[in-house]
Amino acid sequence: MATQKTATKEKISQSDYTSLLELSNYLGLDAVQFTKKMEEEEQEEREKMQKGFNSEMRSEAKRLKTFVTYKSYSSWTPQEMAAAGFYFTGVRSGIQCFCCGLILFGTSLQRLPIEDHKSFHPDCEFLLGKDVGNIAKYDIRVKNPEKKLRGDKAKYQEDKARLESFEDWPFYVHKVSPRELSAAGFVFTVEFIEARRV
């Protein structure tokens, strides 16, 4: 999975130019030219922004909290955007997918954010349902690790055995070293990310 990197020069247009032509005739101004200028400015912002997997925004609840300062003129609700993998970047009205890094600046009255996400990045691993570490808003993770580790405590007395327990350590937990955790007496339980001291 990609780490944070500078955004590529991916051109994204969410505008319906047919509707803009009709709007131009109705309002007596060039809505197409105005929209093109706005999209150029948005593209400049997009190119400056970081892009790629953002492990800090894996939690839907955390993504939802970023919309506290989001302008309410959007036709998409913060709940819809967070559920579609997006968080508010703080730059204009920009929202970004925590997984593929797609950056959108506009919203649609006719489409949901998940539909625009699929349209621009159909290969996003979050959309494909792969294990990217997403924590859904109502994901409850309750487990008693003592049941699993009780019989294995003797096995994990050796550092080598503890280190081997981290074999399936998820890629998105890149800030924590399995070697350091193992040396500190932790083991990894595969059911979900959790390290327990034995």
C-alpha positions in Angstrom: 0.0 0.0 0.0 1.2 3.5 -0.8 2.4 5.8 1.9 1.9 9.6 1.9 3.4 11.2 -1.3 2.8 14.2 -3.4 -0.3 14.1 -5.5 0.1 13.1 -9.1 -1.2 15.3 -11.9 -4.4 13.4 -12.2 -7.1 15.6 -13.8 -10.5 15.4 -12.2 -13.6 17.1 -13.5 -16.9 16.6 -11.6 -18.8 19.1 -13.7 -21.6 18.4 -16.1 -20.8 20.7 -18.9 -24.2 20.1 -20.7 -26.0 21.5 -17.7 -23.5 24.4 -17.5 -24.4 25.4 -21.0 -28.1 25.5 -20.2 -27.3 27.4 -17.0 -25.2 29.9 -19.0 -28.1 30.6 -21.3 -30.5 31.0 -18.4 -28.2 33.3 -16.3 -26.7 35.2 -19.2 -23.1 34.5 -18.1 -20.5 32.0 -19.1 -20.8 29.3 -16.5 -18.6 26.9 -18.5 -15.6 29.4 -18.4 -16.2 30.1 -14.8 -16.2 26.3 -14.0 -13.1 25.7 -16.0 -11.2 28.4 -14.1 -12.4 27.0 -10.8 -11.4 23.5 -11.8 -7.9 24.8 -12.8 -7.5 26.4 -9.3 -8.7 23.2 -7.7 -6.2 21.2 -9.8 -3.4 23.4 -8.6 -4.5 22.8 -5.0 -4.8 19.0 -5.6 -1.2 18.9 -7.0 0.2 20.5 -3.8 -1.6 18.1 -1.4 -0.3 14.9 -0.1 -1.7 11.8 -1.7 -1.8 8.1 -0.8 -2.8 5.9 2.1 -3.4 7.9 5.3 -3.4 5.4 8.3 -4.5 8.2 10.6 -7.9 8.4 8.9 -8.8 4.6 8.9 -11.6 5.2 11.4 -14.9 6.3 10.0 -15.7 8.1 13.3 -12.4 10.1 13.0 -13.1 11.0 9.4 -16.5 12.2 10.4 -15.0 14.5 13.1 -12.9 16.3 10.4 -16.2 17.7 9.0 -16.8 19.9 12.0 -15.4 23.0 10.1 -16.8 21.8 6.7 -19.0 24.3 4.9 -22.6 23.2 5.1 -23.5 24.2 1.5 -22.5 20.7 0.3 -25.2 18.5 -1.1 -23.4 15.5 0.5 -23.7 14.9 4.2 -20.6 14.4 6.4 -21.9 10.9 7.2 -22.1 10.0 3.5 -18.6 11.3 2.8 -17.0 9.6 5.8 -18.7 6.3 5.0 -17.4 6.6 1.5 -13.8 6.8 2.9 -13.4 10.6 2.7 -12.2 13.1 5.3 -12.1 16.9 5.1 -8.7 18.1 4.2 -9.2 21.7 5.4 -8.3 23.1 1.9 -11.3 24.8 0.4 -14.0 22.2 0.2 -11.5 19.4 -0.5 -12.2 15.8 0.7 -9.8 13.0 0.4 -10.0 9.2 0.5 -7.9 7.8 3.3 -7.0 4.7 1.1 -6.4 5.7 -2.5 -5.9 9.4 -1.9 -8.6 10.6 -4.3 -9.2 14.3 -3.8 -12.6 15.9 -4.7 -13.6 19.5 -4.4 -17.2 19.4 -5.6 -20.3 17.6 -4.7 -23.2 16.4 -6.9 -26.9 16.7 -6.5 -27.5 13.6 -8.6 -24.7 11.3 -7.3 -23.6 10.1 -3.8 -20.0 10.4 -2.8 -19.5 6.7 -3.0 -20.6 6.9 -6.7 -18.1 9.6 -7.5 -15.4 7.7 -5.6 -16.1 4.6 -7.8 -16.2 6.6 -10.9 -12.8 8.2 -10.5 -11.0 5.4 -8.6 -12.7 2.1 -9.2 -9.5 0.3 -8.2 -9.5 1.8 -4.6 -8.9 -1.1 -2.2 -11.3 0.3 0.3 -14.1 0.3 -2.3 -13.1 -3.2 -3.4 -13.7 -4.4 0.2 -10.1 -5.4 0.9 -8.6 -5.3 4.3 -7.1 -1.8 4.4 -7.7 -1.3 8.1 -10.9 0.6 7.8 -12.7 0.9 11.1 -16.4 1.3 10.4 -18.4 3.7 12.6 -20.2 0.9 14.4 -17.4 -1.6 14.4 -17.3 -3.1 17.8 -14.1 -5.0 18.7 -14.6 -6.9 21.9 -12.3 -9.9 22.7 -10.9 -11.5 25.7 -7.2 -12.2 24.7 -6.6 -14.1 27.9 -8.5 -17.1 26.5 -6.2 -17.3 23.5 -2.9 -16.6 25.3 -3.4 -18.4 28.6 -2.3 -21.8 27.2 0.4 -20.2 25.0 2.1 -18.1 27.7 5.0 -20.7 27.9 5.4 -20.6 24.1 5.8 -16.9 24.1 8.5 -16.7 26.8 11.1 -16.6 24.0 11.5 -13.4 22.1 11.8 -15.3 18.8 8.3 -16.9 19.3 6.8 -13.5 20.2 8.4 -11.9 17.1 7.0 -14.8 14.9 3.5 -13.9 16.1 3.8 -10.6 14.2 4.0 -12.5 10.8 0.6 -11.2 9.7 1.2 -7.6 11.1 -0.9 -5.3 8.9 0.8 -3.0 6.4 -1.1 0.0 7.7 0.5 -0.1 11.2 3.8 1.2 9.9 4.5 3.5 12.9 5.0 0.6 15.3 7.8 -1.9 15.0 7.0 -5.6 15.6 10.6 -6.1 16.7 10.3 -3.4 19.4 6.9 -4.8 20.6 8.3 -8.3 20.8 11.3 -7.1 22.7 9.0 -5.4 25.2 7.1 -8.7 25.7 4.1 -8.2 23.4 2.6 -10.8 21.0 0.3 -10.2 18.1 -3.1 -11.8 18.0 -4.4 -12.2 14.4 -8.1 -11.6 14.9 -7.6 -7.9 14.7 -4.8 -5.4 15.6 -4.0 -6.0 19.1 -0.7 -6.6 20.9 -0.8 -8.0 24.5 1.9 -8.3 27.0 2.4 -11.9 28.2 
